[in-house]
Structure formats: structure tokens, C-alpha cells
Amino acid sequence: MLGTYITFPELLIWLPLLLGIISFFTSTGKAAKNLALAGSFLVLAVSVTTLFYTDIQAHHKYNNVNYYWLKYIGNSFNIGIDSTGRLLSFLTALAFPLIFLGTYRHDMKNAPAYFGLMLLAQAGLMGVFLAKDALVFYFFWELALIPVYFLCSQWGGEKRIPVTFKFFVYTFVGSLLMLIGILYVYQHTAARVFEDGTSSAHSFALAHFMNAQLTATEQNCLFWLFFVAFAIKMPIFPFHTWQPDTYDQSPTPVTMVLSGIMVKMGLFGVIRWLIPIFPEAADKFDSIIIFFSITGILYASAIAWMQDNLKKLVAYSSIAHIGLMCAALFTGREMGVQGMMIQMFTHGVNIIGLWLVVDMIERKTGVRQISQLGGLASRAPFLTIMLVVVALANIALPLTNAFPGEFLMFAGLFQFNTWYAVTAGIGIILSAVYTLNMIQKIFYGETNTVTSTVGDISWNEKLTLAVIVLIIFITGVYPQPLIDLTRDALPMIVTK
């Protein structure tokens, strides 16, 4: 065994995993709900503590663990918190208590199983963001998917079965392609010698993957095997078609997990694995990927503008934002990559806030069609204020959290290609149009039979939205801590 002490990465994975298993055996839904809420705050406390141990050299033993697992094939349970995964592991720890608190009054059927699966999904997501071994990464990649599949298929809407099946097929095909790529790279890695003297012919360690002996042709082919898997998970155009219906049919708390955190798995995979292992291929194909990313921005923004379904509007809006992040990442410019890394966090906060508001509106009115709503500002003033702030943050208004990241991403795009940046800017204009249009139609004007009896939101919903708004303003006015947490990761990603 290479590690002999309990570390932060272990706690971030084992706590939600064990609490999730315990949840299945709780006697009542309320007990499961309280266990999940308390457990999520415990995970958040551990994650916050890690922010005080960001010096990898000084606090290596707290931030990394490396256990023997399948050492005869060159595999170890190697996980760690570094600049690449720290912000996303923190986002995962922050998101779940916000989701559980914001939906605390929801009565879920078979609540012990529901909360157990949610906590298992959190454990899987944490593992993805902490893994430093390809086989461990793939294990957690699948572990995060399985609970979400059951959550969507058991607690979703009327069309949940065909929609969930489509989601499963897309992600399964992507995972299979990535597994083929992992096994091929593994066969071209050097031998690994462990501390106890045992050795293996090859290795799954990240460092060994980065030094794999691959020809240019092999790198180009393997690049696409990995990238398609990551692109499906993001998703970006044209791999996005599973997303709108899945978001629409999933229970809203699960949609928050999907859009706030799980889509970041794809971007993280590019950062952690794709570019460091295949840097030449990333340079070769960057223009193609940026082209499709920007196409997705315009396509998703245009559809969002025409949407009457509130959930699908937010879903297409998310596709546009992810497209911009992917485009900025493949510019290879420092400003673009830095903006993308902090935008992954800010987008997660903002989109969860939007989904919370959407859920509150649907539960109070029983409808999700924008054309059937109106005048909610007079009936729910607190909810109106919160939505306006979150919505303006989502379109990157200055002094909100999305502005610094979006500014840096566009700066990177301008450095790469001016026309790409100008074209992507059209998506920002469309985003402002459909967002302001949504606010006007839902909250202003006259009330109708659907909205005339609506009251303001409950204390737990007010508290959750207030926390999100506070984060929006704090990180918008002073984004430097987010930049500092991710700066050390840039040398591995910046290629130009």
C-alpha cells in the first residue's frame, strides 16, 4: 500500500458513497432526506477545508492518496486534489447541499432510494474529478452515470423511458469509445515498477499515459475516440440531441446535477486527459472543434429564443454556454483557457439557480409553458428579484460571476481568430434577447388564472437562492480566488 492515512480525496468520495448506501436502508423518507442534507454539508465542509491546503508541495500528503489496486496490470487507486480538479470538486460539494436544501419540501416517492442514488452520483462525480489513473477515471466515469440513469428512469416525466434510453445509448457509446482508447494507449505505455518491487508491463497512471509511445497517426485517431466521449457528455453540437429531452423529462433536482456538474465531466476530461496526452492532435484539430462549438452556440441560442417550454429554454441556453467554454479551451491561449476554467464553476452555480427557479414556478403553477404565465412579480416578489439576478448573471452582466470568465474566454477567441470571436458574440446577443424576453413574459404584465393565486416561495427556497445570489456577487466583484485556484493547471493545457 502506497498511502496509509485518510486524506481529503478519500473523504470526498467515501462520505457520499457510504451515506448513499446507508440511505437505502433508512426507514422513512424524512430520515433519508435529513441524512442526505446533513451528509452533503459534511462533504462541503471537507471540500472547503481543502481550499486552505492548496499548496501541493507543502500539503502533498493531505491532497493525494495512492493505494495498490490491480498492480499486476499497472493500476493503482490514485486520486488527488490539484489545480485541475479542485474547483470542480468544490462545485460538486457545493451543489448538492444547495439542491437538497432548495428542494427540501419536495415529497419524493421511495425517498430512501432517491437520496441514496443522488449521493452515489456525487461520489462518482468526485471520483472523476480526482482520478489520476485512467482505469480509476473510467470506473468513476461509469459510476456517476449509473445512478443518474435510474434517477431519470424512475422519477422522471411521462416520456422518461424512451428519453432515458436515448441518454443511456449516447453515453454508453461514448464510454465504449473511450475505453477502447484507454486500452490502446495502455498498450503503448512503459513498464511500471511499484515500491514493493513488483512490476507490470504497462501502466494506467496519468504520467505514463502522457509519455506513451504513439505515432502521429495513432494520436490523431485516439484523439477522436476520447473527444467523442467527452463531447457527448458536455454536450456540444452535433452530439447534443440527447440533452434537451433528458433535461425536460428528468426530475428537476437530477437536471441540476446533469447541467450544473455532469456536463463539466466532458470539459474536465479534455483538460485532464485529452490535451495533455495528445497535444499535437489538439493543435491539429482545434479549428474544427471550435467551428462546431460556435455552430452549437448559434444553433442552441436560436432555438432557445423560439422556445415556449421553460425547461427546454434553459437546456438550450446551457448548450450555448458549454459551446463557448469548449471553443475557448481549444484556442490554447492562456486567457481563453483561464476563463473557461473559472467559467465551469460560475456556470454551475448559475444554472443550478435557474433550475431552482424553474422548479419553483412549475410547482406553484403546474405549467412550464412561458405563454401561460405572467404577472408573477406582483405575486412572488422575492422570487422575481432572485431570478432577475441569476438570469443577468447567466448573460454575464458586469459585476456578476460569469463576466470575468466570459471576458477572458472572448479575449482568448480574439487572439485565436477574430471572426470566430465575432460570430460567437452573436450568441451572447441572442442570450440577452431570450433571457430578458423570458423575464418579461413570466414576471411582468397582468396575472391570469394560472398565476393569480400564486404565493411567494418558502424559507428554504429563499435561503438557497440568497446563497446563490451572494456567490454571484462575491465572485463577480472579486474573482481572483477562482483564478488562483486554477492557475497552476494552465501549463498543461495552454498549447500556444
Summary of the structure (lengths in Angstrom):
residues: 496
radius of gyration: 21.9
end to end distance: 39.8
largest distance: 76.4
contacts: 1896
relative contact order: 0.10
helix: 73%
strand: 4%
